Every structure is written in C-alpha cells, then in structure tokens.
Amino acid sequence: MQENLDHHPVQNEHRGLMLVFFAVFIDLLGFGIIIPILPYFVVDTLHGSDLQYGMILAIYSLTQFVFSPFWGRLSDKIGRRPVILVGLFGSSISFFVFGISQSIPELFFARFLAGFFTSASLPTARAFIADISPPEKRTARMGMIGAAFGLGFTFGPAIGSFMANFLVPGFEKYIYAAPSFLSSLLALFNFIFAYFNLPESLPADLRLEKSLRKLELKELEPSRNRIKYIFSFPQVFLLVSLFTLTTMLFSAFEAMFALYASEIDSFFNEKTIGYAFALIGIVVIFVQGGFIRVVVDKIGNENTVLLGFLFNIIGFLLLPFATNRYLLLIFLIPVGIGQGLLTPTLNSLVSLRIPKEDMGEGMGVNSGGGAIARVVGPLLGAWLFAIDIRLPFYVASVTLIVLAFISAVKLKKP
C-alpha cells in the first residue's frame, strides 16, 4: 500500500490517476449534494439571517485559504498519500457533523471542518498529478481533476434535490440530515478504497531532501515568509495572481447569475436555474476531459491561457446583451470554455515553475489564492449587481482584457 509509483511506472501511474480522479469526484459529489439544502437549512429551519448564511459560506473558503499552504508543505515532508487520506476521512466527519447540526454555531463548525479537510485533499491531489506527470502531459491531467470537479458539482446538487423531494412519508424531518449522511458515507467509502489502493507519488529521497533542507536552514518560518519563498520562483507570483483574479471573477459571476437570469427571463427561478449551471458544468467537463489536451498539444500552455481569456472575454461581453433564455444559454458557452481552459492550464504552469520538493506547498499557495477569491468574488458580484445588473459583466470583461494583455507580455516559457 505504501509503494512508490517508481516501482511499476506505467501501471501505477494510470492507477494513481484514476484513484485521484475518483477521490476528487466523490469528495466534490458529497459537497455538491448538500449545496441545494444549505440556504434552506440555515434560513428556514435554523432561522438564521442572510448574514449568517453568508458567514457560513465564507468560513469554508477562508479556512481553505489559511490551511492549504500548511497541508501542501506537510505533503512535501511526509508524502501525498497520508495527507490525501486525512483529507478524505476528515470530509466524512465534516459531512456527518453537518447532518447532526441543530444550531448555527454547530453548522458553522461543520463548514469549518469541511474547509480544513478539503484544503488537505484537493490541493494535494493536484500535487500528486504534478508528481507523476511529465511536463507535456501535465495540463491535460490537471484537466482531469477539473473534470472531476465539474462532474461532482453537476451531479451532486441533482442528487441532493432528488433526496429532498422524494423522502418517504414520515421521514420529512430528515430532509436535511439524509443528504449529509449520504455524503458522509460516500466520503468514508472513498477513504477506505484509497487507503487500500492509493500509491505514494512523492519519492522518499525528495521527502528526505525537503526535511534535511529545512533542518539546515532552521526553517520554522512564519507563513508569510514561506509564501514569499514560493513567489521567488520565476513567474509564480504572476501565475498565482492570474489564477486568483480569474477565480474571483468567475465566483462573482456564479453568485449573481441566478438573479440576473431571473431579470432577463421569467423562465428562470429556483427550480430551473440549475439547467443553466448544468450547461456550464457540461461544457467545462467536455473541455477539461479531453479538448484541452488537443489545444495544449497544438499551441502550448501559455497560448492556451490567452485562448481561455479570449473565450471568457467574449462570453462576458455578450451576456449583457442577452434578451431571452436562449441567448442567455448560448452566451454561457464561451464562459464555460474559457474557464475550462484557464483553470487547469494555470495550475499546470504553477507546477512547472516550482521544484518537485516544494510542489505541495506551491500548489497549496495557489489553492489558497483561489479560496480567498471565492470569498471576495461573491461580495464583489453582489455589490456591482446592486449598482446595475449588467455592471458585473462589464467589470469582468475589462479586467480580463487587462489580464490577457499582461499575460501576453509577461507570460513566456522559462
């Protein structure tokens, strides 16, 4: 169980890829299952305020922001396998705590646990992919992780809504607990399967080298110094900034799109808006599940980033001119393509700029940037939407044009 991928490179490489794919998919599926019930649980059942609901959402991403670099650094020292396993087992605990929560503080704690443990499994899964992938395959394989995210977020909410609507009469009081316990059970099975099958991807000599180097440097440094160290590698600060800002803009879009769609066409409401998000998910799955491999092979990672910006800019420029549900859905397609190209490619480029012995920490810093973006983005989107319902798209378009220009000038092969 503790074997390294070096022993049987091809066989173990494919096994490792599939195991990490399913680990991320099931983890995100469990998370997606509770998404539809969370606002109703907080506001209707626990009689919480909108502010408390916002805080419960924010604590998840804030916790990821704080702890992602820590888990990444730990995986550089002790290996990817134990950190991923801790994250998977912890996710099972967090879903169970969510299911038994009967107050706002308990729910707050459950979401803190979820952020703490997913900040272990998800960034480390990316580091695992980077460990076992040669540079020419890395972006496509990062896309596999993105596809696992997309599948989890596409099917998870549907399962959660299905369970909430089709509970056996007499068990209505379990309308919120049942999806959470299902998520907990899935995460537990995920952990058990990974425990017996997931190999280690980080060679022992690299773990030893990392530990010895830290002893030599007497590094018990504050986190800010460690982040500064990661940013000292060429273009890493630029790439993390691009990933953070694009994630923030997409999070702002996600937060206010349902309200915007309802203003454009009365067809969209709480029962139908899921179709629009499912369309984005399907597009992202298509791009990250295979299309991105063709694109990167043809034009390279750096140009793929520019192409991703181009599609996002087109989508965000068109959305303010949608006048009905059909145009709105059509204009979502370039947004999905752009996001599908950007996320794995930027993650891959970060991994290519960082030494192997610092890979986990580097991916943790990048994931932390994405986490804080998912806190700021919805707040920014809501503020802009309150001024004018089309303003979030205009701001996103202008920002993306600036980022694309900076990328074209600064982002070059090392």
ABEGO torsion letter per residue (X at the ends): XABBAAABAAAAAAAAAAAAAAAAAAAAAAAAAAAAAAAAAAAAAAGBBAAAAAAAAAAAAAAAAAAAAAAAAAAAAAEAAAAAAAAAAAAAAAAAAAAABABAAAAAAAAAAAAAAAAAAAAAAAAAAAAABBAAAAAAAAAAAAAAAAAAAAAAAAAAAAAAAABBBGAAAAAAAAAAAAAAAAAAAAAAAAAAABBBABBAAAAAAAAAAAAAAGBBBBAAAAAAAAAABBGAAAAAAAAAAAAAAAAAAAAAAAAAAAAABAABBAAAAAAAAAAAAAAAAAAAAAAAAAAAAAAEAAAAAAAAAAAAAAAAAAAAABABAAAAAAAAAAAAAAAAAAAAAAAAAAAAABBAAAAAAAAAAAAAAAAAAAAAAAAAAAAAAAABAAAAAAAAAAAAAAAAAAAAAABBBX
